[in-house]
């Protein structure tokens, strides 16, 4: 059954675009907003996405891809966080 419009809570997740070392990209990766409320800004998102990739790789039987950079969806292009 369909939900009424506007019943989904807003602000639960922050969406990120993830660039991988092999040149591939995954868009709209969801990260819980409560992880990003501290002074570290988007750094906790990187850890969350790496752990999420490990879980996905383990279930699929493949090795996880190395993340090159992440950026918030809808953010200006200069807000890219590169992985060292």
N, CA, C and O atoms as a GROMACS GRO file, in nm:
protein
  336
    1UNK      N    1   0.085  -0.117   0.000
    1UNK     CA    2   0.000   0.000   0.000
    1UNK      C    3   0.090   0.124   0.000
    1UNK      O    4   0.192   0.128   0.068
    2UNK      N    5   0.051   0.222  -0.075
    2UNK     CA    6   0.128   0.346  -0.088
    2UNK      C    7   0.115   0.431   0.038
    2UNK      O    8   0.010   0.432   0.103
    3UNK      N    9   0.220   0.502   0.070
    3UNK     CA   10   0.218   0.593   0.184
    3UNK      C   11   0.164   0.729   0.140
    3UNK      O   12   0.167   0.763   0.022
    4UNK      N   13   0.117   0.804   0.236
    4UNK     CA   14   0.073   0.940   0.208
    4UNK      C   15   0.196   1.026   0.180
    4UNK      O   16   0.300   1.006   0.242
    5UNK      N   17   0.185   1.120   0.089
    5UNK     CA   18   0.299   1.208   0.062
    5UNK      C   19   0.339   1.286   0.187
    5UNK      O   20   0.254   1.332   0.263
    6UNK      N   21   0.469   1.299   0.207
    6UNK     CA   22   0.518   1.376   0.321
    6UNK      C   23   0.529   1.299   0.451
    6UNK      O   24   0.559   1.359   0.554
    7UNK      N   25   0.506   1.168   0.450
    7UNK     CA   26   0.514   1.092   0.574
    7UNK      C   27   0.654   1.037   0.601
    7UNK      O   28   0.681   0.992   0.712
    8UNK      N   29   0.742   1.040   0.502
    8UNK     CA   30   0.879   0.996   0.524
    8UNK      C   31   0.956   1.105   0.597
    8UNK      O   32   0.952   1.221   0.557
    9UNK      N   33   1.028   1.068   0.704
    9UNK     CA   34   1.105   1.169   0.777
    9UNK      C   35   1.219   1.224   0.691
    9UNK      O   36   1.288   1.148   0.623
   10UNK      N   37   1.237   1.354   0.693
   10UNK     CA   38   1.342   1.419   0.617
   10UNK      C   39   1.467   1.431   0.703
   10UNK      O   40   1.458   1.443   0.826
   11UNK      N   41   1.581   1.428   0.641
   11UNK     CA   42   1.705   1.450   0.712
   11UNK      C   43   1.762   1.328   0.782
   11UNK      O   44   1.858   1.342   0.858
   12UNK      N   45   1.708   1.209   0.759
   12UNK     CA   46   1.761   1.088   0.821
   12UNK      C   47   1.894   1.048   0.760
   12UNK      O   48   1.982   0.999   0.830
   13UNK      N   49   1.908   1.070   0.630
   13UNK     CA   50   2.028   1.029   0.558
   13UNK      C   51   2.084   1.145   0.477
   13UNK      O   52   2.012   1.236   0.437
   14UNK      N   53   2.215   1.138   0.455
   14UNK     CA   54   2.284   1.231   0.366
   14UNK      C   55   2.334   1.147   0.249
   14UNK      O   56   2.388   1.038   0.269
   15UNK      N   57   2.316   1.197   0.127
   15UNK     CA   58   2.356   1.121   0.009
   15UNK      C   59   2.494   1.164  -0.038
   15UNK      O   60   2.527   1.282  -0.039
   16UNK      N   61   2.575   1.066  -0.078
   16UNK     CA   62   2.711   1.090  -0.126
   16UNK      C   63   2.732   1.022  -0.260
   16UNK      O   64   2.678   0.916  -0.287
   17UNK      N   65   2.814   1.087  -0.344
   17UNK     CA   66   2.866   1.024  -0.465
   17UNK      C   67   3.005   0.972  -0.430
   17UNK      O   68   3.084   1.042  -0.366
   18UNK      N   69   3.034   0.849  -0.472
   18UNK     CA   70   3.161   0.786  -0.440
   18UNK      C   71   3.236   0.757  -0.569
   18UNK      O   72   3.182   0.691  -0.658
   19UNK      N   73   3.360   0.805  -0.578
   19UNK     CA   74   3.448   0.776  -0.690
   19UNK      C   75   3.548   0.670  -0.644
   19UNK      O   76   3.605   0.681  -0.536
   20UNK      N   77   3.568   0.568  -0.726
   20UNK     CA   78   3.661   0.461  -0.693
   20UNK      C   79   3.789   0.474  -0.773
   20UNK      O   80   3.793   0.542  -0.875
   21UNK      N   81   3.895   0.410  -0.726
   21UNK     CA   82   4.027   0.415  -0.790
   21UNK      C   83   4.023   0.365  -0.935
   21UNK      O   84   4.101   0.413  -1.018
   22UNK      N   85   3.935   0.271  -0.966
   22UNK     CA   86   3.928   0.216  -1.102
   22UNK      C   87   3.849   0.305  -1.197
   22UNK      O   88   3.830   0.270  -1.314
   23UNK      N   89   3.802   0.421  -1.149
   23UNK     CA   90   3.729   0.515  -1.233
   23UNK      C   91   3.578   0.501  -1.228
   23UNK      O   92   3.507   0.584  -1.284
   24UNK      N   93   3.528   0.398  -1.161
   24UNK     CA   94   3.383   0.381  -1.151
   24UNK      C   95   3.327   0.476  -1.045
   24UNK      O   96   3.401   0.528  -0.961
   25UNK      N   97   3.196   0.496  -1.049
   25UNK     CA   98   3.128   0.586  -0.956
   25UNK      C   99   2.998   0.522  -0.912
   25UNK      O  100   2.929   0.457  -0.990
   26UNK      N  101   2.963   0.542  -0.786
   26UNK     CA  102   2.833   0.503  -0.731
   26UNK      C  103   2.769   0.630  -0.679
   26UNK      O  104   2.830   0.705  -0.603
   27UNK      N  105   2.647   0.654  -0.718
   27UNK     CA  106   2.577   0.776  -0.680
   27UNK      C  107   2.473   0.748  -0.572
   27UNK      O  108   2.422   0.636  -0.560
   28UNK      N  109   2.444   0.851  -0.495
   28UNK     CA  110   2.337   0.849  -0.395
   28UNK      C  111   2.355   0.740  -0.290
   28UNK      O  112   2.259   0.673  -0.253
   29UNK      N  113   2.478   0.724  -0.242
   29UNK     CA  114   2.504   0.631  -0.132
   29UNK      C  115   2.455   0.697  -0.004
   29UNK      O  116   2.491   0.812   0.025
   30UNK      N  117   2.374   0.626   0.073
   30UNK     CA  118   2.311   0.682   0.193
   30UNK      C  119   2.399   0.663   0.316
   30UNK      O  120   2.450   0.554   0.341
   31UNK      N  121   2.416   0.771   0.392
   31UNK     CA  122   2.491   0.770   0.518
   31UNK      C  123   2.400   0.831   0.623
   31UNK      O  124   2.343   0.938   0.600
   32UNK      N  125   2.386   0.767   0.740
   32UNK     CA  126   2.301   0.825   0.846
   32UNK      C  127   2.348   0.965   0.885
   32UNK      O  128   2.467   0.987   0.908
   33UNK      N  129   2.255   1.057   0.893
   33UNK     CA  130   2.287   1.197   0.923
   33UNK      C  131   2.349   1.214   1.062
   33UNK      O  132   2.429   1.305   1.082
   34UNK      N  133   2.313   1.128   1.156
   34UNK     CA  134   2.366   1.144   1.292
   34UNK      C  135   2.517   1.120   1.299
   34UNK      O  136   2.582   1.166   1.393
   35UNK      N  137   2.575   1.050   1.202
   35UNK     CA  138   2.720   1.031   1.198
   35UNK      C  139   2.794   1.159   1.162
   35UNK      O  140   2.912   1.174   1.193
   36UNK      N  141   2.725   1.251   1.096
   36UNK     CA  142   2.789   1.370   1.041
   36UNK      C  143   2.767   1.495   1.125
   36UNK      O  144   2.791   1.606   1.076
   37UNK      N  145   2.723   1.480   1.247
   37UNK     CA  146   2.688   1.597   1.329
   37UNK      C  147   2.806   1.655   1.407
   37UNK      O  148   2.791   1.759   1.470
   38UNK      N  149   2.922   1.590   1.404
   38UNK     CA  150   3.036   1.637   1.482
   38UNK      C  151   3.124   1.734   1.406
   38UNK      O  152   3.088   1.782   1.298
   39UNK      N  153   3.238   1.762   1.463
   39UNK     CA  154   3.334   1.856   1.404
   39UNK      C  155   3.410   1.797   1.286
   39UNK      O  156   3.471   1.871   1.210
   40UNK      N  157   3.408   1.664   1.271
   40UNK     CA  158   3.483   1.599   1.165
   40UNK      C  159   3.420   1.616   1.028
   40UNK      O  160   3.480   1.576   0.928
   41UNK      N  161   3.304   1.675   1.020
   41UNK     CA  162   3.228   1.698   0.897
   41UNK      C  163   3.200   1.566   0.826
   41UNK      O  164   3.124   1.484   0.878
   42UNK      N  165   3.259   1.543   0.707
   42UNK     CA  166   3.225   1.424   0.628
   42UNK      C  167   3.320   1.307   0.648
   42UNK      O  168   3.303   1.204   0.583
   43UNK      N  169   3.420   1.318   0.736
   43UNK     CA  170   3.513   1.209   0.759
   43UNK      C  171   3.446   1.081   0.807
   43UNK      O  172   3.482   0.973   0.761
   44UNK      N  173   3.349   1.087   0.900
   44UNK     CA  174   3.282   0.964   0.941
   44UNK      C  175   3.207   0.896   0.826
   44UNK      O  176   3.188   0.774   0.828
   45UNK      N  177   3.164   0.973   0.728
   45UNK     CA  178   3.095   0.915   0.612
   45UNK      C  179   3.188   0.823   0.536
   45UNK      O  180   3.146   0.717   0.488
   46UNK      N  181   3.314   0.861   0.523
   46UNK     CA  182   3.410   0.779   0.452
   46UNK      C  183   3.426   0.644   0.520
   46UNK      O  184   3.424   0.540   0.454
   47UNK      N  185   3.442   0.644   0.651
   47UNK     CA  186   3.453   0.518   0.726
   47UNK      C  187   3.330   0.432   0.712
   47UNK      O  188   3.340   0.310   0.696
   48UNK      N  189   3.213   0.495   0.717
   48UNK     CA  190   3.088   0.422   0.701
   48UNK      C  191   3.078   0.358   0.563
   48UNK      O  192   3.037   0.243   0.549
   49UNK      N  193   3.117   0.434   0.459
   49UNK     CA  194   3.109   0.382   0.322
   49UNK      C  195   3.211   0.271   0.298
   49UNK      O  196   3.181   0.175   0.227
   50UNK      N  197   3.330   0.282   0.356
   50UNK     CA  198   3.430   0.175   0.343
   50UNK      C  199   3.378   0.047   0.408
   50UNK      O  200   3.390  -0.061   0.350
   51UNK      N  201   3.322   0.060   0.526
   51UNK     CA  202   3.266  -0.058   0.596
   51UNK      C  203   3.150  -0.118   0.517
   51UNK      O  204   3.139  -0.240   0.506
   52UNK      N  205   3.066  -0.034   0.462
   52UNK     CA  206   2.954  -0.080   0.380
   52UNK      C  207   3.005  -0.154   0.256
   52UNK      O  208   2.949  -0.258   0.218
   53UNK      N  209   3.109  -0.102   0.193
   53UNK     CA  210   3.169  -0.168   0.077
   53UNK      C  211   3.228  -0.304   0.114
   53UNK      O  212   3.217  -0.400   0.036
   54UNK      N  213   3.290  -0.313   0.232
   54UNK     CA  214   3.345  -0.442   0.278
   54UNK      C  215   3.235  -0.545   0.293
   54UNK      O  216   3.250  -0.660   0.251
   55UNK      N  217   3.123  -0.504   0.354
   55UNK     CA  218   3.011  -0.597   0.372
   55UNK      C  219   2.956  -0.644   0.237
   55UNK      O  220   2.928  -0.763   0.219
   56UNK      N  221   2.942  -0.552   0.144
   56UNK     CA  222   2.890  -0.586   0.011
   56UNK      C  223   2.986  -0.680  -0.060
   56UNK      O  224   2.943  -0.778  -0.122
   57UNK      N  225   3.116  -0.651  -0.052
   57UNK     CA  226   3.216  -0.734  -0.118
   57UNK      C  227   3.220  -0.874  -0.057
   57UNK      O  228   3.234  -0.973  -0.129
   58UNK      N  229   3.207  -0.883   0.074
   58UNK     CA  230   3.207  -1.012   0.141
   58UNK      C  231   3.089  -1.097   0.096
   58UNK      O  232   3.104  -1.217   0.071
   59UNK      N  233   2.972  -1.036   0.085
   59UNK     CA  234   2.853  -1.110   0.043
   59UNK      C  235   2.859  -1.151  -0.103
   59UNK      O  236   2.805  -1.254  -0.141
   60UNK      N  237   2.926  -1.070  -0.185
   60UNK     CA  238   2.933  -1.101  -0.328
   60UNK      C  239   3.053  -1.188  -0.363
   60UNK      O  240   3.061  -1.241  -0.474
   61UNK      N  241   3.147  -1.204  -0.269
   61UNK     CA  242   3.264  -1.286  -0.294
   61UNK      C  243   3.372  -1.215  -0.375
   61UNK      O  244   3.461  -1.280  -0.430
   62UNK      N  245   3.365  -1.084  -0.382
   62UNK     CA  246   3.465  -1.004  -0.454
   62UNK      C  247   3.543  -0.920  -0.354
   62UNK      O  248   3.503  -0.903  -0.239
   63UNK      N  249   3.656  -0.868  -0.401
   63UNK     CA  250   3.732  -0.779  -0.313
   63UNK      C  251   3.674  -0.637  -0.322
   63UNK      O  252   3.626  -0.597  -0.428
   64UNK      N  253   3.678  -0.563  -0.212
   64UNK     CA  254   3.622  -0.427  -0.215
   64UNK      C  255   3.709  -0.334  -0.299
   64UNK      O  256   3.831  -0.349  -0.304
   65UNK      N  257   3.645  -0.239  -0.365
   65UNK     CA  258   3.716  -0.139  -0.444
   65UNK      C  259   3.770  -0.030  -0.351
   65UNK      O  260   3.709   0.000  -0.248
   66UNK      N  261   3.884   0.027  -0.387
   66UNK     CA  262   3.942   0.137  -0.309
   66UNK      C  263   3.871   0.267  -0.347
   66UNK      O  264   3.856   0.298  -0.464
   67UNK      N  265   3.830   0.341  -0.245
   67UNK     CA  266   3.761   0.469  -0.267
   67UNK      C  267   3.864   0.578  -0.293
   67UNK      O  268   3.960   0.594  -0.218
   68UNK      N  269   3.843   0.652  -0.401
   68UNK     CA  270   3.931   0.763  -0.437
   68UNK      C  271   3.884   0.892  -0.371
   68UNK      O  272   3.964   0.965  -0.313
   69UNK      N  273   3.752   0.922  -0.380
   69UNK     CA  274   3.698   1.044  -0.320
   69UNK      C  275   3.549   1.030  -0.298
   69UNK      O  276   3.483   0.946  -0.360
   70UNK      N  277   3.496   1.113  -0.209
   70UNK     CA  278   3.352   1.120  -0.186
   70UNK      C  279   3.311   1.266  -0.190
   70UNK      O  280   3.390   1.355  -0.160
   71UNK      N  281   3.186   1.290  -0.228
   71UNK     CA  282   3.130   1.425  -0.225
   71UNK      C  283   2.981   1.416  -0.199
   71UNK      O  284   2.914   1.323  -0.243
   72UNK      N  285   2.930   1.514  -0.126
   72UNK     CA  286   2.787   1.517  -0.098
   72UNK      C  287   2.710   1.544  -0.226
   72UNK      O  288   2.754   1.622  -0.311
   73UNK      N  289   2.597   1.478  -0.240
   73UNK     CA  290   2.511   1.502  -0.355
   73UNK      C  291   2.454   1.642  -0.342
   73UNK      O  292   2.403   1.680  -0.236
   74UNK      N  293   2.463   1.720  -0.449
   74UNK     CA  294   2.412   1.856  -0.449
   74UNK      C  295   2.510   1.959  -0.395
   74UNK      O  296   2.480   2.079  -0.397
   75UNK      N  297   2.626   1.914  -0.348
   75UNK     CA  298   2.726   2.009  -0.298
   75UNK      C  299   2.805   2.068  -0.414
   75UNK      O  300   2.809   2.011  -0.523
   76UNK      N  301   2.867   2.181  -0.390
   76UNK     CA  302   2.951   2.242  -0.493
   76UNK      C  303   3.071   2.149  -0.518
   76UNK      O  304   3.114   2.079  -0.427
   77UNK      N  305   3.124   2.149  -0.641
   77UNK     CA  306   3.234   2.058  -0.674
   77UNK      C  307   3.358   2.070  -0.588
   77UNK      O  308   3.433   1.972  -0.578
   78UNK      N  309   3.385   2.185  -0.526
   78UNK     CA  310   3.503   2.198  -0.444
   78UNK      C  311   3.493   2.126  -0.310
   78UNK      O  312   3.591   2.121  -0.236
   79UNK      N  313   3.377   2.071  -0.277
   79UNK     CA  314   3.356   2.001  -0.151
   79UNK      C  315   3.392   1.852  -0.159
   79UNK      O  316   3.336   1.772  -0.084
   80UNK      N  317   3.483   1.816  -0.247
   80UNK     CA  318   3.523   1.676  -0.263
   80UNK      C  319   3.627   1.642  -0.158
   80UNK      O  320   3.723   1.718  -0.138
   81UNK      N  321   3.609   1.527  -0.091
   81UNK     CA  322   3.704   1.481   0.009
   81UNK      C  323   3.785   1.369  -0.053
   81UNK      O  324   3.731   1.261  -0.078
   82UNK      N  325   3.914   1.393  -0.078
   82UNK     CA  326   4.000   1.291  -0.135
   82UNK      C  327   4.054   1.201  -0.026
   82UNK      O  328   4.083   1.246   0.085
   83UNK      N  329   4.067   1.075  -0.059
   83UNK     CA  330   4.122   0.975   0.033
   83UNK      C  331   4.272   0.970   0.011
   83UNK      O  332   4.318   0.967  -0.104
   84UNK      N  333   4.347   0.970   0.117
   84UNK     CA  334   4.494   0.968   0.106
   84UNK      C  335   4.546   0.828   0.106
   84UNK      O  336   4.666   0.806   0.097
   0.00000   0.00000   0.00000
